[in-house]
Amino acid sequence: MLRIFIPAALVAIVAIPSTAIAGEIVLTSPDLTVSFKGEFIGFHRDHYIIKYSEHEIRVPAAKMLCTGDDCLSFETVAPPEVGNEGS
């Protein structure tokens, strides 16, 4: 008889609901008058997509400040210099 043992850690990872994996972010307007706290779902066409009050909303990234582990970094990466590499 062949027995298959599944490590307890693997079972625990599979049993975690997907909402526990997604991170929470807070989007706040620069003047601090508006804020949304919700589950980060994604980023598409310069908009954060979050689950807020049981609804999926899209918020323009350029108009909000983001705090939380799942916030995106918009650091500018300089292209590599083109020149005389072989000289």
N, C-alpha and C positions, 0 to 999 in steps of 0.2 A: 504494500500500500504506500503510495507516494503522498507525502504531506507537504503542503506549501505554507511557509510561515511568513506573514507580513509584519514587518516591524511596526511597533506601536506608533512611532513618530510619523511614518507614512500614512497610517490610518488617520491620525490627528490632522495632518495637512489636508487630506482629502475631505475630511468632515467639516473644515472651516467654511462657513458660508462666504460667498463672494463679497458681501458688503464688509466683512472684516478685513479683507485684503485691500480694498480701496481706501485711499487716504482722504481725510477731511481738510478742506481749505476754506479760507475766509477771503472774500473779495470785498474790498472797501474802496469807495470813491476817494479821490485825493483830498476833498474837503471834509471827509468823514461823515457826510450826511446820509449815505446809503451803504449798507453792507449786506452780503449774502454769505451764510455759512452753510456748507453742504458737502456732499460726497463728490470728489473729483471723478468725473466720468471720462473726459477726454478734452482734446483741443483740436479745433477745426476752423480753418479760415480766420485766424486771428481772434477767435472766441473761445473762452473757457466754457466747457459744458459741465454743469454740476447738477446733482440731484438736490433740489431745494424744496422742502415742504411737500414731499411726495411727488414732485413734478420735475421734469428735466428742463432746465433753462440754459440759454446761451447768453453769455455776458461778454461784451467787447473787452479784450485784454488791454487795449490802449487806454481805456477809460477807468481802469481799476488797479488797485494795488493788491497783490496776492500774498497771503501768508499761509504757511503750512508746508509739510514735507513734499507734497506732490506739485507744488508750484513750479512752473517752468522758468528756466533762466534764459534771458534774452541777451546774453553777452554777445557782442559782435566778435566774430572770429575773422581775423585778417587772412586774406588769401595768401598762399605761398608766393614769395617773390620770384619773379621770372627774370633770369639774368644769365650771367656767364658762370654756370655751375662748374663747368669743366676746365675753366682757365686757371 
